[in-house]
Amino acid sequence: MKEKITENILLWDRLKNSDKPIVLYGMGDGAVKILDYCEANKINIYDIFASDEFVRGHFFRGYRLKKLSEIQENINDFIILVAFATRNKKVLDRIYELDKKYELYAPDMPIFGDAYCPENSDEFSQIYELLADEKSKQVYLDVINFKISGKIKYLRNSETPKLEILKLLNPTENFHTRLHYIDIGAYDGDSILELAEYFENISKITAFEPDRKNFIKLQKNLGKYNLLEKCTLYNIGVWSGKQEIYFNEKSGRHSCVSVSDDMQDNRGKITKIKADSVDNIIAAEIKGGENYKYFIKYDVEGSEYEAVTGSSGIIKKYAPILAVSLYHRSEDLFKLPLLINKLNPSYKIYLRKHEYIPCWDLNLYAVNI
């Protein structure tokens, strides 16, 4: 495996040893994480800039937010660290153009937990051999190279349109099989609407969304597109078993499980919510032995391992199609593929990365066909 990894210098080591000024592009949670990490590792940030439309003379973490042109007036050459996440085509194109002119990196700062650690090489070798096709193996290598280097060329090299993976998940022989779609982390129903447009054979939908405001949006959107009659909706969390968990309600995509009730921040409200496992909840729905093909999507902001563990019964017995977010925690890159292979070794496991900076929208797909 080691000989397949082309990058051997961690981004942070490269930055420590560089003589060029380092500037941050963007502000928000990502910028806070990068600034904290740089401060702890004695990496100096020279300045911060944002896209022109966001610059209003205000300050961020003691830096006056500038336009790129202001920085260019003072220094000719510098390193740019992209400090936000985006899949907006216009913004991505702007970053790609900057990458041609400057030394530019997008630091790998996972949403939860620690950054990538190369010491996991033994597990990565196991997973590389598990992957079902050459595209998945290339994505895996590109992702590891990106996490080491922060170079966005690896993200661009590994991108796949979502339609391609949908064709892989729903081959011709499955088009006439009734599909029961289980959406864990349904948000406002965006994934349901996307799949309903392609999978014409969805007969039943079960969706979980613990954030109360998101749940209201979910109901409205599914009603708008006349899908509610197919749906069973749960305003609870999904976990490895039945229990109460702390939850940070942010009324958006990043609502998530919290460690304790003292983690409240200015963007969310910590509450205790009910949670249960997929096995416990779905068991009652499938007792009748109805002839469905099951499809489970997991996008639960860092709690994917617990959610998959709580689905072990249905995974072992029914081998549902699985779509699992693999980017919220660095360790998920090896823990989740190994867990799924252990639960059901009959799966073919694929990796696909869709267009995003940084390494978001990286998903594991498991299919038994």
Legacy VTK file of the C-alpha trace (Angstrom):
# vtk DataFile Version 3.0
C-alpha trace
ASCII
DATASET POLYDATA
POINTS 369 float
0.000 0.000 0.000
2.789 2.429 0.920
4.284 2.361 -2.557
0.918 3.434 -4.009
0.859 6.632 -1.918
2.643 9.348 -3.869
2.579 12.043 -1.158
5.003 11.702 1.743
5.059 15.165 3.330
2.200 16.182 5.602
0.723 19.559 4.696
1.381 20.952 8.171
5.076 20.036 7.939
5.255 21.678 4.527
3.720 24.867 5.917
6.111 24.951 8.880
9.092 24.783 6.553
7.863 27.265 3.942
9.260 30.794 3.626
6.153 32.078 1.828
3.477 34.079 3.670
0.369 31.977 4.355
-3.089 33.471 3.858
-6.491 32.022 4.634
-9.305 32.117 2.106
-12.642 32.208 3.924
-14.036 32.450 7.431
-16.394 30.491 9.655
-16.027 27.155 11.461
-13.414 25.833 9.033
-11.254 28.923 9.417
-11.525 28.723 13.220
-10.281 25.115 13.183
-7.379 25.945 10.880
-6.381 29.022 12.879
-6.462 27.038 16.126
-4.375 24.249 14.607
-1.848 26.688 13.129
-1.535 28.540 16.416
-0.947 25.287 18.313
1.721 24.253 15.790
3.408 27.684 15.531
2.385 28.228 11.914
1.928 31.934 11.233
-1.078 33.159 9.236
-0.205 36.392 7.445
-3.710 37.490 6.448
-7.299 36.430 5.700
-9.291 37.227 2.586
-12.775 36.410 1.369
-14.643 36.648 -1.900
-15.225 40.336 -2.697
-18.966 40.172 -2.016
-18.340 39.124 1.622
-15.800 41.837 2.489
-17.343 44.712 4.437
-14.383 45.970 6.475
-15.160 43.722 9.443
-12.772 41.640 11.564
-12.438 37.875 12.040
-10.328 36.475 14.897
-8.363 39.730 15.103
-7.711 39.940 11.347
-9.323 42.606 9.194
-11.022 40.661 6.432
-9.578 41.723 3.082
-10.180 41.291 -0.624
-7.658 39.203 -2.527
-6.627 42.298 -4.476
-5.577 44.007 -1.220
-3.242 41.162 -0.367
-1.869 41.065 -3.914
-0.929 44.746 -3.572
1.364 43.947 -0.626
2.924 40.597 -1.557
3.604 38.919 -4.893
3.650 35.267 -3.914
1.979 33.452 -1.051
0.341 30.201 0.015
-3.473 30.034 0.081
-5.313 27.766 2.515
-8.966 27.240 1.569
-10.834 27.456 4.876
-14.437 26.616 3.909
-16.431 23.865 2.241
-18.237 24.299 -1.060
-19.756 22.508 -4.022
-20.976 25.710 -5.642
-19.758 25.586 -9.240
-18.919 29.296 -9.435
-16.889 29.183 -6.218
-15.150 25.949 -7.215
-14.094 27.480 -10.527
-12.666 30.474 -8.633
-10.621 28.130 -6.431
-9.415 26.155 -9.458
-8.195 29.385 -11.069
-6.355 30.393 -7.885
-4.767 26.937 -7.804
-3.199 27.636 -11.213
-1.614 30.902 -10.012
-0.623 30.141 -6.410
0.474 27.354 -4.112
-2.970 26.423 -2.811
-4.132 23.772 -0.336
-7.405 22.716 1.276
-6.416 21.383 4.727
-8.139 18.180 5.768
-10.028 19.227 8.882
-12.693 16.568 9.593
-16.021 17.769 10.921
-15.499 15.683 14.076
-12.453 14.222 15.765
-8.816 14.443 14.777
-7.214 14.941 11.381
-5.942 12.086 9.245
-3.200 9.952 10.817
-0.866 7.943 8.502
-0.329 5.313 11.229
-3.510 3.561 10.056
-1.694 2.136 7.010
-2.337 -1.528 7.917
-6.105 -1.015 7.959
-5.942 0.964 4.712
-4.161 -1.935 3.006
-6.951 -4.306 4.076
-9.621 -1.977 2.727
-7.827 -1.402 -0.571
-8.039 -5.153 -1.211
-11.749 -5.201 -0.257
-12.769 -2.622 -2.864
-14.801 -3.963 -5.771
-13.454 -2.008 -8.746
-10.462 -0.021 -9.954
-12.344 3.272 -9.697
-12.914 2.678 -5.977
-9.247 1.883 -5.459
-8.211 5.049 -7.280
-10.631 7.121 -5.205
-9.165 5.589 -2.060
-5.609 6.449 -3.075
-6.614 9.962 -4.142
-8.365 10.583 -0.829
-5.354 9.444 1.197
-3.000 11.523 -0.947
-5.277 14.523 -0.462
-5.479 14.049 3.296
-1.681 13.984 3.487
-0.989 16.885 1.131
-4.096 19.101 0.969
-3.652 19.306 -2.829
-6.998 19.717 -4.560
-5.839 17.951 -7.724
-6.546 14.670 -5.926
-10.137 15.732 -5.221
-10.688 16.656 -8.869
-9.138 13.404 -10.054
-11.492 11.280 -7.950
-14.831 12.948 -8.775
-17.772 10.936 -10.095
-21.214 12.216 -11.187
-23.947 10.872 -8.897
-25.873 9.426 -11.835
-23.036 6.978 -12.453
-23.291 5.456 -8.992
-27.108 5.352 -9.151
-26.857 3.169 -12.259
-24.485 0.882 -10.378
-26.885 0.606 -7.423
-29.986 -0.071 -9.503
-29.104 -2.344 -12.430
-31.731 -3.430 -14.937
-32.667 -6.603 -13.041
-33.667 -4.543 -9.979
-35.913 -2.022 -11.716
-39.000 -4.196 -11.224
-38.273 -5.056 -7.575
-40.169 -2.988 -5.018
-37.742 -0.806 -3.090
-37.987 0.175 0.579
-35.756 3.231 1.049
-34.580 3.965 4.599
-33.089 7.442 5.012
-31.078 7.947 8.198
-30.363 11.650 8.550
-33.067 12.753 6.131
-32.532 16.507 6.683
-35.215 18.252 4.553
-35.839 15.284 2.242
-33.270 16.257 -0.409
-31.892 12.712 -0.813
-35.385 11.220 -0.927
-36.418 13.586 -3.709
-33.209 12.900 -5.618
-33.614 9.127 -5.438
-37.361 9.185 -6.127
-36.588 10.873 -9.430
-34.277 8.035 -10.483
-35.615 4.973 -8.620
-39.141 4.703 -9.998
-39.646 1.487 -8.038
-39.565 3.084 -4.550
-42.713 1.718 -2.897
-41.989 2.547 0.722
-39.918 5.197 2.521
-38.846 5.285 6.162
-37.006 8.449 7.202
-35.298 9.576 10.414
-34.523 13.215 11.250
-33.973 14.227 14.902
-33.729 18.015 14.409
-37.218 19.427 14.993
-37.026 22.284 12.480
-35.485 20.034 9.836
-38.274 17.522 10.491
-40.899 20.156 9.714
-39.110 20.964 6.444
-38.969 17.237 5.666
-42.732 16.865 6.091
-43.455 19.931 3.961
-41.154 18.903 1.117
-42.435 15.348 0.936
-46.011 16.638 1.008
-45.239 19.109 -1.780
-44.136 16.245 -4.032
-46.972 13.901 -2.973
-44.680 11.361 -1.309
-46.108 11.373 2.228
-48.455 8.466 1.565
-45.396 6.259 0.971
-43.580 7.501 4.072
-43.158 6.666 7.715
-41.304 9.537 9.401
-39.519 9.479 12.758
-38.416 12.608 14.632
-35.792 10.684 16.639
-32.082 9.896 16.492
-30.587 6.664 15.199
-28.023 4.873 17.354
-26.687 1.417 18.152
-29.579 0.773 20.558
-32.445 2.362 22.438
-31.301 5.235 24.667
-31.320 8.984 25.183
-28.477 10.960 23.627
-27.334 14.586 23.690
-28.070 16.364 20.437
-26.953 19.731 19.085
-29.860 21.243 17.161
-28.609 23.675 14.539
-31.699 23.603 12.300
-29.569 22.740 9.290
-27.279 20.142 7.781
-24.851 20.093 10.702
-27.146 19.160 13.581
-25.337 16.345 15.363
-24.891 14.165 18.430
-22.937 15.870 21.242
-20.748 14.356 23.922
-22.467 16.101 26.829
-24.947 18.824 27.725
-22.204 21.418 28.321
-21.238 21.602 24.624
-23.731 24.288 23.633
-22.366 26.862 21.198
-23.814 29.983 19.619
-25.039 28.055 16.588
-26.955 25.270 18.271
-28.991 24.159 21.255
-28.060 21.031 23.207
-31.032 18.870 24.131
-31.612 15.268 25.121
-33.464 13.254 22.497
-34.713 9.714 22.109
-32.712 7.419 19.865
-33.088 3.830 18.751
-31.522 1.354 16.357
-32.692 0.641 12.818
-33.068 -3.028 13.740
-35.484 -2.229 16.582
-37.621 0.158 14.554
-37.679 -1.562 11.180
-38.253 -5.047 12.619
-41.929 -4.268 13.197
-42.290 -3.029 9.612
-40.807 -6.123 7.953
-42.407 -8.890 10.026
-44.875 -9.520 7.247
-42.087 -10.768 4.992
-43.018 -8.351 2.229
-40.932 -8.749 -0.899
-38.807 -5.592 -0.882
-35.273 -4.750 -1.777
-33.954 -2.512 1.009
-31.771 0.573 0.527
-30.344 2.365 3.585
-28.618 5.763 3.454
-26.549 6.928 6.441
-25.633 10.615 6.744
-25.667 11.351 10.460
-22.854 13.850 11.019
-20.268 11.614 12.663
-22.530 8.930 14.172
-22.393 6.587 11.170
-20.522 3.841 13.047
-23.198 3.642 15.757
-26.018 3.792 13.191
-24.536 0.974 11.078
-23.908 -1.106 14.211
-27.595 -0.686 15.071
-28.500 -2.027 11.621
-26.466 -5.228 11.929
-29.530 -7.490 11.943
-31.060 -6.185 8.724
-27.607 -5.999 7.071
-26.860 -9.645 7.882
-30.309 -10.969 6.951
-31.404 -8.832 3.993
-28.148 -7.375 2.577
-29.726 -3.993 1.795
-28.013 -1.583 -0.573
-25.976 0.758 1.635
-24.890 4.352 1.039
-22.716 5.546 3.931
-21.104 8.956 4.417
-17.391 8.418 4.948
-16.057 11.911 5.595
-17.318 13.163 8.953
-14.551 11.438 10.938
-11.066 10.513 9.683
-11.251 7.070 11.306
-14.437 6.245 9.378
-12.297 5.827 6.281
-11.125 2.487 7.663
-13.552 1.641 10.493
-16.745 1.663 8.423
-15.602 -0.478 5.463
-14.182 -3.066 7.875
-17.388 -3.065 9.946
-19.627 -3.533 6.918
-17.447 -6.308 5.504
-17.539 -8.055 8.888
-21.338 -7.803 9.122
-21.881 -9.170 5.614
-18.837 -10.402 3.635
-21.018 -10.967 0.549
-21.106 -7.227 -0.209
-19.264 -5.610 -3.073
-17.913 -2.357 -1.637
-17.458 0.743 -3.774
-16.133 4.226 -2.988
-17.175 7.325 -4.874
-16.335 10.986 -4.324
-18.636 13.672 -5.699
-17.567 17.242 -6.463
-16.776 19.129 -3.261
-13.917 20.975 -1.569
-12.597 19.724 0.857
-13.059 15.932 0.933
-16.795 15.981 1.633
-19.424 13.923 -0.163
-17.194 10.857 -0.012
-19.442 7.812 0.235
-19.194 4.072 0.645
-21.691 2.059 -1.387
-22.287 -1.614 -0.585
-24.218 -3.829 -2.992
-25.069 -7.520 -2.958
-26.126 -8.355 -6.518
LINES 1 370
369 0 1 2 3 4 5 6 7 8 9 10 11 12 13 14 15 16 17 18 19 20 21 22 23 24 25 26 27 28 29 30 31 32 33 34 35 36 37 38 39 40 41 42 43 44 45 46 47 48 49 50 51 52 53 54 55 56 57 58 59 60 61 62 63 64 65 66 67 68 69 70 71 72 73 74 75 76 77 78 79 80 81 82 83 84 85 86 87 88 89 90 91 92 93 94 95 96 97 98 99 100 101 102 103 104 105 106 107 108 109 110 111 112 113 114 115 116 117 118 119 120 121 122 123 124 125 126 127 128 129 130 131 132 133 134 135 136 137 138 139 140 141 142 143 144 145 146 147 148 149 150 151 152 153 154 155 156 157 158 159 160 161 162 163 164 165 166 167 168 169 170 171 172 173 174 175 176 177 178 179 180 181 182 183 184 185 186 187 188 189 190 191 192 193 194 195 196 197 198 199 200 201 202 203 204 205 206 207 208 209 210 211 212 213 214 215 216 217 218 219 220 221 222 223 224 225 226 227 228 229 230 231 232 233 234 235 236 237 238 239 240 241 242 243 244 245 246 247 248 249 250 251 252 253 254 255 256 257 258 259 260 261 262 263 264 265 266 267 268 269 270 271 272 273 274 275 276 277 278 279 280 281 282 283 284 285 286 287 288 289 290 291 292 293 294 295 296 297 298 299 300 301 302 303 304 305 306 307 308 309 310 311 312 313 314 315 316 317 318 319 320 321 322 323 324 325 326 327 328 329 330 331 332 333 334 335 336 337 338 339 340 341 342 343 344 345 346 347 348 349 350 351 352 353 354 355 356 357 358 359 360 361 362 363 364 365 366 367 368
